[in-house]
Amino acid sequence: MAGSGGVFLSHAWLDQSPQRRAENPRRGLAPMLRDFLMKLGIEVFFDDADIEDFDAIGDRVRAGMAESALFVCWYSDAYAHRRACHWELTAAVAVDPSRVFVINPEPGIEHILPTSLRANLIADAPRSEDTEGWAALAVRIADRAHATHGTFTQIVDADAVPLYGDPPLRFQRFVGRASDLWRLDGLLRPPPAVAGGDPAPRAVVVQGMGGLGKTALVREYASRFAAAYPGGIFWLRLSTPAEGGQRTKHIQPLLETQLGLIARQLRPLQIRPGDTDLTVQLQNQDDVIADHLGSLDRPFLWVVDDLPPGLSAAEFASALPPKSAGRTVVTTQGSAYRHVPNLPLDVMDDEEAVELLLAQTPRAEEADKNDALALVAKLGHLPLAVDVVGALVAMPGSSAGSLLAELDKPGDELALVEEAATNAWTSVSPTGHASSAMATFAPSIRRLREDAFIMLAVAATVNVGPLPVQTLIPVVRHFTNGELTTFGTRHALGELLNLSLVRALDPDTVELHGLIGFSTLQYVQNPETFHAAVIEDLSTQIADDIGDVEDITTHRRNLRLAAFGASLALQSPTPDDTFDLRALRALGRFLHVEQRYPEAAQIHALALKKARFESGGAETRESLIVAANLALDLGKTKPGSAAKDLEAILDSLTRLYGSDDRDTLTIEHNLANQIFAVDPERSRRLHLDAYERRLRTLGPDDPHTLFSLHSLLSQGVTPHPYPDAVVAYTDLIARRTRALGKDHTTTLTSLSNFIERLIAAGNLEEAQPLARQLVERRSALYGPDHGATWAARIRLLSVLSGLPNPPDDEIHSQLLAFSSVPDSVDAKDVVNALASAGEILRRAGRYERALDLLEMACKTASARLPADDSAALLAEHNRAALIGATSAPAKATAIFGDLVPRMTHALGPEHRLTLRARRQQLIMLARSGAAQEAIPGQQDLAEYWRQHVGEQSAFYAEALGDLAESFSLLGRADEKRHYQELQQQAAAHVGHETGWV
């Protein structure tokens, strides 16, 4: 269909029903328009099968839209309410609204949304017998299609847009809200200023009381308008527990957790070779996110869900994205954020509320509409209440009438007064309905069996976000005296899901609306005692479930559990709260290993308060260890700050427990890591002392002893009794494999370091099978696109490239992998690896394969790095040098003519890479027939190296050789001989090549 002026004819199959056609015969005439267009030779995409509201939009529909020049919408009064139709329309509007036109079969135009489409109204639909009218309409559309250049080209489905953070699932029973969706889009994406529109606002606030469906509306918007945000959708959850009606006054702890989750998704955990690399300052999560958003050349959507009311302007701004190129929507119950556009959300109208109420009811068309109208009025048209009560209406033996009578029972007025006195989230009857929001959930809660109610009450007590079912189940079983089986707890969960009291995110995670949670807690006897017992049980369970935090292979399955546990811990009002110290330490260490240091510091600070509270402020082992962990966290945000604290803690542990104590040696090991950058000799002495003591007191197979051996080898120290590093590494890997398993993070890190040592020693053939093994293991454990896997792949490429006979087929297969480097991998590492491998192959004379690698390096750098980045400049340098070495010196001279000034500006005139590029530029100039012009510059370079590094340096010898070659090209034998003699004198004192790239 591409290029044919095709038409996508979008319509609602509901209009083909006898009832709809009886009300208005024009509604069902869309097939007539298709037939008239096809008679004119126009290709028409017309879906001849009904697409149900929640069916997936197939590839065939997307392809039909993408290949069409026009999107013609048969806009009946039912069209906007059909989810599939609305998806098609919003996708088309998001890509190119100028191609969207409307045919109206209704007598008025008020139903056409957005209102801007009314300007694109082609015509009203003719009557069925008006053949001339149909022919004229078809000609008008055909003429527009032929006059419209190109097509929609690409329609982006919601599934193709990357999601970051932890967004909720799309709400399956979302009903109506077409006007609100279009109003939100109009605020977020106003017409361009040249078309009379306003600039896009910094944010748009969707505001309203709890239960109005703000989150559902924004989630639906993100799905339907996904095509407008191909850069991705970033979702931050800032909700806090409903317990006690309290809202957080400060969002920073929650915000840090949410941003940390997004940063980790953008750049998965990088495994660095060697414990000493822990001193390297890593990019913090704010910079990771800012760099990613800055690199996007496509719009993105930033969602701040459930922002607490009453924050300052500065706190409001802190939740917004660091780059303003995207669009931001904020949901909140607060009404004071008026410095940005607000979209106040209202309750549902009668028609939509009844549709939602009966959405789960079989044969809804047979239900008594008067009872349904009265019931939704009783519920105040509040979407959350209507949805929950709708689940009861759908139960066998139940009806809208029976539930209406149940809600009319005495006692509602008292519940309303109680809620008004305790619930800070809502005012008295904010929607004007007769019953309180809490009372509307009472019929559902009263119907629960005891085990289902206990599960709901436990969930309500710890409602800080997505709830991990597997961790909640043992707590629920405790409160049922262990009599409830795992099957019974799953059955209880099913009951809650069937009654719409909780929503499933996946088989192991649910979420609970705050109003339902708060309502549930009103039925709990002795709520303070219940809360303390739940927190105590749950924190113990978190510590058990989180597992070996040092092994990142366990982290993928525990990310939600850790986020849940950290959020719950941060709600603890005082140190004497019952959150378990062991759980706090596990959570803090999990976050530290995840390199989410600000969050880890928050948790370890809580743990330190807890430890000091439990000891009455005394200096204890527990408090000292937690203080050390906190110091390590803070040392990542303020480099160098940890050493002083660790020195003091080491002195205290030594004084209290002795120098051979396990924890004393751990602190000594950590201190050695921290001071390596400033005092490497003392660092080695401390590591060696810790190793020898651990070897004597703990034995050679203890993980702590092996950590010490690993660190020493990383620092170039081979301890007694190993004769050399190869033997030591072999033994270390064997012992770690026996103690922890071959796939444990630390085992693989030691293997990675061993490969690096073999590469440095020139033992590439010995390193080759190990490098392959490392790629295979990490790919199987973390996935092919994880940063750790890519680090291994980069190392394998360097091994393959340096072999005496590089295997072309294997290098080619690696090159295919490098052709699609994910955004989560540091592009600089990839570009440097490709550029270096290409240079190795160039020196070996493998020009064709070298050019493949260098072309890939330049392509990756162009797409992912700034033009003045040193890695990007290196890749261009090596590619130009290769081009010059393969009989195209004139082309290389031109490339270097552009590259040298850029390097001079970006890196400085005396940067080694700039000087290297100047040298190559002059060599290529001489080889392209202009040796006389090159010689003065080469003489300047020779003099620069003589002055700066001396006459006995490889750089000076290299520059003299270049001059000898240039004079040889000119046929001036005496000058050539003179510079060759000088070069030989300089080289005699060097004895090796420069070897630098």
N, C-alpha and C positions, 0 to 999 in steps of 0.2 A: 504493500500500500504506500510505502514511502515515496514521496515526490509526486503522488498522483492526485493531490488535492482531496484526500479522503476525509470522511466525516465519521466521527464517533457520536452515535445517537444514544444518549443516556435517558433512561425512563424507568418508572416504577412498575413492576409487573402487577402490583396490587390494582392498578388502574384497569387491568383486563377483566377483573371480576364482574359478574353480572350486577352486583349491588352498586359498585362504583359507576358502572356505565349507565345504570338506570337513573342514578342521581344526576349525571352529566354525561351524555353520549360522547362528547369530544375527548374525554379523558383517555379512552382506550384506542385512539386513532394513531398512535405512534407508528404501528406497522405500515399504515398507508403512506406516511412520509418516507419511510425506508424504501418502499416499492417505487414511488415516483422518482426518488433520487437515483436509484439503480437503473431506471429506464434512461436516465440522462448519462449513464456511464460512470456515475460517481460510486466509488467503493465505499460501502457503509459498514461500520462495525455496529451490529445490533445484537445484543445478547438475547438469544432466544430461549434462555432458561432462567427461571426465577432464582435470584441470589438472596438467600435468607439473610437476616440482619447480621448474624455473627459468623457467617461463612467467610472463609479466607478469600480475599480477592485474588483470583488466579493469574498466572503469568499471561494467559491468553488475553485477559482484559487489559492488563498493563501494556502488553505489546500493541493491542489495538489502539489504545490511547496514544502511545508513543509515536505511532506511525501515521496519525491523523493530523490534518491541517487545522480542522475545526472540531470543537466540542459543542454539540448542539444538545441542549438540555430540554427535554419535554417536561416542563415544570408544572405539574399538577399540585393541588393543595396537600397531597400526601407525600410528595417527592422529598421534601426536606426532612421528613420524619423517618424515612427508610435509611438505615445506617449504610447499606451498600451503596445506595444512590448518592448519599451525602459524601461518602468516601471518594467516589468518582469525581464529583463536582469540586470538592476541596482540593483534590490532587491536581485537577486541571487549573483551578484558580491559582494555586500555589506556584505552579510552573510558569504559566503565561495567561493572565486573565484577558488579554486582548484577543485570544482565540476562542473565548467562551461566549456563546449566544443562547438565547432563550426563546422557546416556543411556549405560549401560554394557552392551555385549554380551559382556563377558568374565567369567570366573568370579571373578576377584579385582579389587582396585582399585589395586594398587601401580603400575600403568602410568599412572594419571591424574595429570598434572602441569599446573599447580602443585598441591601438596597441598591448598591452600585450596579448590580446585574440588570436592574430595570432599564438602564440606559442601553443595554445590549439586547433589548427585546426586538426580535426580528418581526414577529407578527403574532396575532392570535391564531389559534388553530381553526381552519375552515370546517364547515360541516362535512359530514361524510359524503353527501351527494354533490358537493361543490367541486366538480372535477377541474374546472378552470382555475379555481382558487388554489387547489393542490398543485397543479402544474406550475402556476406562477410562483408559489412559495418554493417549490423545488428548484426552479430556475434561479431565484434570488440566492438560495443557499449554495447552489453549484457555482454561481458566479463569484461569491465570496471565497469559496474554497479554492477555486482556480487562481484568484487574485492574491491569496495568502501564501507567502513564500515559506518553505520549510514545513516542519512538523513540530510536535511537542518534544520529540527526540527521546527524552528519558523521563519516565514517571517513577518517582521514588516511593516505594511502599514503606509502611512503618517498620516492617521487619528488616528492611535494608538499612535503616538509619541506626547508627550505633547509640546504645543507651549506656549512660554512665551513672554511677551512684547506685541506689537501690530503689528504683521506681516501683510503684505498685503495679499489679497487673491491671490491664484494661477491665473496667467494670462491665460484667457481662449483661447486666440488666439496665444499662444506661438508656434512658428514655428522653426523647425530646431535646429541649435546650438549644434548638437550632439558632434562635435569635441571640442567645448568650454566646454561643460559639463564634458567630459572625461578628458580634460586637467586640469580643476579645481579640479576634484576628485584626479587626479594624484599628484597635488601639495599639496592638503590637506592631503591625505592619501598615502604617498609614500610607496613602498615595505619595509618590515622590513630590518633593517641593515644587518641581517644575510643573506638576499637574495640579498645583494648588493645595497639596497636603502639608501637614506639619512634620517636623523632624521626628524620627522614632524616639520615644521616651526612654529614659534610663531604665525604667521598670514599669510594669502595670500590676496593680494590686487587685486581686479578686477577693472581695471582702464579704463577710456574713457570719452569722452565728453557726455554732457547731451543728452538724447534721444536714446542712443545706446542699452538700455535694460539691464543695469547692474543689477538693482533690479529684473527684470523679470527673468534673468538667474539664479541668486542666489535663488530666490523663487522656481524656477523649480528644481534646484539642491536639495534644502531642501526636496521637495516632492519626487523626484525620488530616492534619496539616503537615505530616511528616515531610512531604515533598518540599516544603518551604524551608526545611532545616536539615539539609544533607550533611552539615558539619557535625550533627549529633545532638542528643538531648541529655542534659546534665541535670540530675534530680537530687536535691538535698532535702532530707527529712529533718525537720527541727521540732518535731512533736515531743512532748514531755508527758509524764504519767498523769492520768486523770485523778489519781488517788488524792483525796482531800481537796480537789478543785484547785490545787496550786499550780501556777505557771512559773517557769523559770524567769528570772529577771535578767539573766545574762546568757547569751547564746554561744559564747566562745568555746566552751568545752564540746558542745554538740557540733558546732561548726567545724572544729578541728577534726573530729571523727569523720564527718561527712566528706570534708575535703581530702582527708587521708585516704578514704576509700576510692575516691575518684582518681587521685594521683597514682595509687597503686594499679588501678585499671589502665591508666594511660601508660605507665611505665612499671611493669611487673618487677618484683624483687630481683635486683641484680646480685648475683653471687660473685664476690670479689676474691681473687686468689690470695689467701693468706690472712691470718688473724691481724697482722700488722697493718693491713689495709683498713682496719677499722678506724685508723686515725685520719683517713682521707675524708675531707669535708664533702658530703654529698649534696646534690641539689635538693632543696627543701620542697615540700609539697606545693607551696604557693607558686614557686618558680616553675615546677613541672607543669602545673595547670596553665599558668600564664604563658609559658613558651608554646604549649600545645594550641591554646586558643589564638595566640599571635600568629602561628604558622598556618591556621586554617584560611583558605581562600573561599570558604563557603559559609553561609549563615548557620548559626547554632541557636538552640533554645536552652535557657538556663532557668530552672524551676526551683524556687525556694518554697517548700511546702510546709504550711502550718507555722509561719513565723509568729512568735509570741507577741501579744499587744504591748504597747507602752514602752518600746525600746527607743533609745535616742537615735538621732539622725546618723550618728557615726556608726552605731551598731547595725542599723538598717543597711548602711552602705557596705559594711564588712561582709554581708551575706551575698552581695552582688558579685558578678564575675569580674576578674581583674582586667578584662578587655571589653570594650564597649561595642565591638562589632556584631555581637549577637543580640538576641532579644531576651528579656527577662520577665518572668511572671511570678508574682508572690501571692500565696494564699494566706489569709490571716483572719482571725476574728476581731482584730483591732480596727478601729475606725478613724485613727488619728494620723495615718500615713497619707496625708493629703498633698505632699509635695510632688507626688507622681500621680498619673491618672488612676482612678479607681473604677472598678466594675462591681457595683453592689449586686450581690446575688439574692434573688427572692425565692420564696417557696414556689412549688409547682402549681400550675393552673389545674382546673378540674379534670380536663381531658387527659393530660399527661400523668397526673397523679393516679387516676383510675387505671390507666394503662400499666403503670408500674405496679400498682397494688395487685392486679390480676395477671402479672407477667408469668408467675409460676403456677397458675391455676389451670388444670386441664379443662378444656371446653369453656374458656373464659367468656365466650360470647353468650353462654347460657346464664351467666351470673346476673343477679339482680342489680341493675345499674343504680337504682335509687339507694339501696343499702350501701353500695360501693361509694357513692357520692357522699353519703352521710358519714361513712367511716373515714374517708380521707379528710373530711372537714373536721372530724373529731381529732384526727392526728395532726391537724394544722397544716396539711399539705407538705409536711416536712419530709424530704426525700428519704432520709435514713429511717425514720419511723414508718413510713409507708412501705419501704422495702422489707423491714423486719416483720411487720404485721402481715405483709403480703405472703410471707412464708407460712404463717399460721393459716391464712385464708386457704392456701393450697392443700392443707392437710385433710385427709379423709374425715368426714363428719363435721368439718368446720365450714364457716361461711362468713361473709362480711357482716351479715345480720347478727350472728351469734357473738362475734367479737365486738360489735358495736354495743351490745347489751352488757358484755363483760366490762368494757371500759366505762360504762355508765354506772357501775357499782359505786356505792359511797366510799369515801376514803381518798378519792383523787385530790380533793381540795387540800387535805392535810399534807399529802405528798408534795403538792405544789409549794406549800409554805415551807416545808422542810428543805426542798431543793433550793428555793430562793435564799434560804438562810445559809446554806453551805456551799453551793455551787457557784464559784466565781466566774465560771465560763459563760453563763447565760443569765439574762435578767428574767424577771417574772414574765411568763407568757410572751416571749419576744415576737412570736408570729401571730399573736392574737387568738390562738386556739384555746379551747376551754380546759384542756388537761395539760399537765406539765410534760416536758419531753421525757422525763424519767418514767412517768406513769405509763407512757405508751409502750415501754419495753416490758412492763410488768407481766402481761399475759404470757409472753415468751419465756421469761425467766421462771415464772411459777410452774410452767409445764416441764421444766427440766428434772430429770432423775438426779439423785444426790451426786453421783460421780460426775455427771456432766456439769452440774452447778459448781462443784469443787474445782473442776478444770477451768471453768470460766472465771471463778473468783481468783484462782492463782494467776491466770493470765491478766486479769484486771489489776492485780496488785503490782505486777512487774511490767506494765504496759509502756515500754520505752521505745517501741518500734517493732519491726518484724520479730516474731516470737519463735524460738527454736523448739519444735514439738518434742524432739527426742530428749531435750534437757528438762522440759516441763513434766514429762510423764513420770519419772521417778518421784518427783515432788508430790504429784497428785496421788500416787500410790501410797506415799507416806501418810497423807491425810485421810486415806481410807483404810488405815491400819494394815497396809500391805495386802489386803484381800482382793484388790482390783488387779486383774491380769493385764498384760500388755494389750491383748485383744480387747479387753474391756475399756481400756483408756482410748483405744482407737475408735471403739464404738461410741464412746462419750464425745470424742471430737467430731465424729460424723453427725451426731445429734446437733451440736453447735453449728456446724456448717449447714445442715438442712434447715435450721431455723434462722439462717442469715445473721447469727450473732457474731460470728467470726468469718473472715474471708481467707481462703487458701492462696498463698503465693506460689507454693510448690508442695510436693508431698510431705516435706518436713518443716514447713514454715507457714505460720498464719499471722494475720494482723487483726487487731481489735480496735474498733472506733472508740475514742475517748469517752463519748457520752454513754455508750453501752457499758464500758468499763466502770464509769462512775456510778451508774445506776445499779450495777451488779453489787458493788461494794456496800450499798445501803442495806442489803439483805444478809451481810456477814455479821455474826455475833462476835463481840470482843475484837473489833477490827485491828486495834493496835497489836494485840497478842498474835493475831493471825498474820499480820504483816511481818512481824519480827520472825516468826517461825518460817514463813515462806522464803524470806530473804536468806535466812541461815541455811535452810535446806538447799536452796537454789545455788547459792554461792559455792557450797561444797560440791554440788553436782557439776558446776562449771569447771572447777579445778580438776575434777576427774575426767570430764569429757574433752578438755582442751588438749590433753596428751603431751607429747614431747615437743615443746615449743622450739627447741633448737633445730629440729628437722623441718625444713620448709615444705617437705612433701605432705606434711599434715595440715599445712596452713590453708590450702585451697578449700577443704571441706569445713574449716572452722572459722572462716572470715566473718560469717554472719554471727556465729556464736560469740566471737571475740568482740565484735561491735556491740552486740546486745549486752554482754557482760560489762563492757567498759561504760556504756551509757547508763546502765543500772547502777554501777558503782558510783558514778559521778552524781547521782541523785542523793547519795547518802548525806544527810544533813550534818552529822557530827561524827567524830572518830569512834564513839562508842556504839555506833550502828552495828548491826549484826553481820555485815558483809565480811566474809571469811578472809583472813590475812593471806592464807595460802592461795586463794583465788585471785586476790589483788596482785600478788607476786607473779602468778602465772600469766595474768592478763598483761601486766606491765612488761614482762619479758617477751611475750608474744609480739607486742607492738614494737618493742625495741628491735627484735630480729627482723620484723617487717620494715624496719627503717622509718617508722612513724614516731619519731622521737618526741615531738611536742605532746602527743597523746600519751606516750609511755611515761613521760615526766609527770603528767597529771595523775595517772594511776599510781605511780610509785610515791608521789607526794601523799596521796591518801593512805597508802600502805605504811608510810613512815609515821603518819599521825596515829594510825591504828596500833602500830607496834609500840610506840611511845606511850599511848594510852594504856595498853595492856600491861606494860611494865612499870607504870607509874612514873615514867620519865627517866628510869634508870638506863644506864648504858648496857645494852644486852646484845647478844649475838644477832638476834633477829633485827633489831633496830639498826645495827651497824651494817648488816648486809643490805638492807633496804636502802639505807643512806648511800651506800656505794652504787647501787643500781640507779638511784636518782642522779647521782653525780655523773654517771656514764651517759644518761639521757641528756642532761644539760650540757655536757661536753660536746654533744653533737650540734647543739644550737649556738654554743659559744666555744669555739675550738680553743683548747688549752686550759679550759676552766676546771676540768675534772681532776687533773694531776694533784693539785694542792689538797683537795678533799680526800682523795684516795690515800695520799701520804698519811694524813691524820687518822684515817680509818685503819690503815695497816698498822700504825703504831698502837692503836687501842686494841686491836685483835691480838697482836703479838703480846702485849702486856697482859691481857686477860686470859688468852688460851694457848699462847706459845707459838713459836715460829714454824712448827711442823703441823699445826692444825690445818685441816682441809680448807676451811674458809679463809684463814690467813693466807694460805698459798694462792687461793683464787684471787684475792685482792692484790697480792704481789704480781700475779700474772697480768691482771687488768692494768695495773700501774705501769708495768713494762710496755704494754701496748700503747698507753697514752703518751709516754715520754719518748717514744721511738723517733718521732720527727725532730725533736729538739736535742736529744741526747742518746743517739743510737748505741753508744758503747755501754752506758749504764743500763739501757733497755736490755741489751744482750746479757749483761751480768745478772740482772734480775730474773730474766727468763731461764738462764742456766741454773741459777740457785733454786728457782721454783721447780724446775725439772728434776734436779738431783734429789731434792727433798721428797717430791711426789713419787719418784721412782723407788725411794727407800721406804716410804711410809704407806703408799697406796699400791705399789706394784706396777709392773710394766704394761698391764692390760687395762688399767683404770682409764676411763675417758679423760679425766683431768690430766693424767700423765701424758696421754697421747696428744692433748691440746698443747702441752708444753713442748713436746717434740716437734709438732707441726709448726709452732711459732718460731722455734730455733732454726728449723730448716728454711722457713720463709725469709729469715734474716741472714741466711748464708752461713749459719753455724751448724756444724755437724758434731754432736756430742759423743763422748766416749760411751760405748766401745765400738761405735760404727766406724769402719775404715774410710768411708766416703758417703756423699749425699745419696748416691743411687741406692746403695745398700740400706741406708736409713729410711729413705722414702719407701722402698719395697717392703720393709718390715712394718713401717707405720701403716701403710695401706692394708697389709695383711691383718694387722691387729685390729684396726678400725672395722674391717669387714667382719671379723669374728665377733667383736663386741657389739657393733651397732647395725651391721648389715651392709651389703655392698652398695645399696642405694641410699644410704643415709647422707644427708647434706654434707656432713663433715668428711665422710669417706670420699665422696666425689670431689670435694674441694681439695683434699690432699692429692687425689689423682690428677686434678687440673694443675696443681703446683708442680707435681712431678713431671708432667709433660712440658711445662714451661722450663724447668731445669734442664731437661734433655735437649730442648730446642737451643737454649743458651750454650750448652756444651757441644752443640753440633751433632748430637746423636739423633738425627731426624728419622732414620729408618727404625730405630727402637721406639721413637715417640709415635710413629704413624699408627700402629694398631691400637695403642692406648687412646690416641686422639679420636679415632673412629668410635671406640667403645664409649668414650665420654659423651659424644654426640648422641649415640643411640640410647644411652641410659637416661640422659636428661630429657631427651625428646619424649621417651616413654613416660617419664615421671611428671614432667611439667607441661608437656605439650610442645609442638614444633615451633611455636611463636613466642615462647617465654624467653625472657632476657637471659636466663641461665643457659638455655639451649643455644641461643645465638652466640653467647660468649664461647661456648665449646666449638661451635661451627667456625667461628673466626679463627680460633686456635688451630683447628684442623686445616683450614685453608693455608695458614702460614707454614704448616708442616709440609703439606703437599707441594706448595710452590718452591720450597727450598730443597726438595729431594734432588739427587743427581740426575735422575730421569723422571721429571714430574709426570704423574699419570693424567693424561689429557682427559680421559673419559670421566674420571672422578672429579677433577677440577671443573669440568663442564657441568656435572650434576650439582656441584656446590654453587656454581654460578647461576643455575636456574633458581636455586633457593634464594640467592641474594637479589634476584630480580623482583622479588615482592617482599621487601623488608617491612614488617609491621611498624606502626607508629610508636608502639611501646618500646621498641629497641632504640638505644642511643645511636643516632645516625652517624655521629662523629666516629665511634668505634668501628662501625661498618666501613665507612669511607677510608679511614686510615688503614684498616686491614686489607681492603681491596687495592689501595694505592701501593702499599708496601709489597704485597704479593705480586702485583704487576711489575714493580721495579725489580724484584728478584728474578722473575721470568725474563725480563728484558736483558738483564745482565747475563743470563744463561743463554741468550740468543733465541728464546722461545717467543718470538715477536707476535705471532698471531694470537696465541693464548694470552699473552701479556696485554695486548690491545683490548681483548674482550674484558679483562678484569678492570683495566683503567677506564674504558668506556662506561662500565657499570658504576665505577666509583664516581665519575663525573655526573652521571645521570642521577645517582642517589643524592649527591651533594647539591645538585641544582634543585631537586625537589624538596630537600629536607633541611638544608643548611643555609645561613646567610652567605652572600657572595664573598664577603671578606673573611669568612671563617678560615682558620689555618688549615683544617683538614680539607676543605674545598679547594683551597689554593694549592695544597700539596698534590691533590689528585690531578688538577689541571697541569701542574708542573710536570709530573711524571708522564702524563699522556703526551704532552708536547715534546718531551725528551725522546719518547719512543717514536713519535712521528718523524722527528729529525733523524733518528738512528735507522729508519727504514726508507732512506733515499728520498725524503721530502724535506730537506733543510730549509727551503724557502718558506714553505707553509709553517714550519715550526718557528722560524724567525718572526713571522707575522703574529703568531700566537703569543710568543714571549714579549713582543713589542707591546701587546695589551696587558700581559700578565705582570710584568715587572713594575710598572707604575702602580698597579693595584696593590701588589705586595708591599711596595715602599710605603704607600699610604696606610695600609691596614696593619702591617707588622713592623714597619720601620726600616730604614735603609741598611742597617747593620744586622738585621735578623739573618740567621743562617740560611733560612729558606729563600729570603730575598737575594742574598749573595749567590746562592746556588742557581737561582733563576737567571741572574745576570750572567753567570758563567755560561750556562746553556745558551742563552741568547747570543752571546758573542761567538761561541763555537758554531752555532747554526749560521750565523752571519758569515763567518769565514768559509764554511763549507758550501754556502750558496753562491760563492764567487766574489765576496767582498771582504777578503782577508785583510786588506790594507786598512779598511774601516774598523775592523774588529781589534786590531793590534793595540791601539792606544787604551782601549777599555780593558784589555787583558793585562796590559802592563800596570794599569791602576790597581786591578785586583791582586796581582802578584805583590805589589808594594804594600797593599792593605794587609795581606796575610803575613808578610815578612815583619811588619811593625807590630801586629796584634798577637800573633801566635809563634813568631820566630822562624828562623831559617831552617830549623830542623823539624818542621811540621809537615804532615801529609797534605794539608791544604796549600801550603806554599809550593810543595813539589808538584802538585796537581796543576797549579796555575802556570808554572814554568813549562810543563809538558804541553799545555794548551798553546803557549807562545811558540814552542818548537814546531807544533803542527801547523800553525798559521804561516810561519815563515817557510815551511816546506811547501805549502800550497802556492806560495809566491815564487818558488824556485830559488830562494835565497839560502844557499847551503851553509854559509858561514854563520849567519844568525841562528839557523836551525841547530847547528852543532853546538854553538855557545849555550843555548838554553837547555839542550839535552844534557850537557855536562853539568850545568847548575842543578838540573833536576836530579841527576844521578847522585850528586853530592848530598842533596837534601834527603832523597829517598833512602840513602844508605843509613841515615840516622833514625828513620821511621820504622822501616822493616815490615810495614803492613799497609793495606789500603785504608782509605778513610772509612768506608763502609757505612756512611750516613746517607739517609734519603731525605 
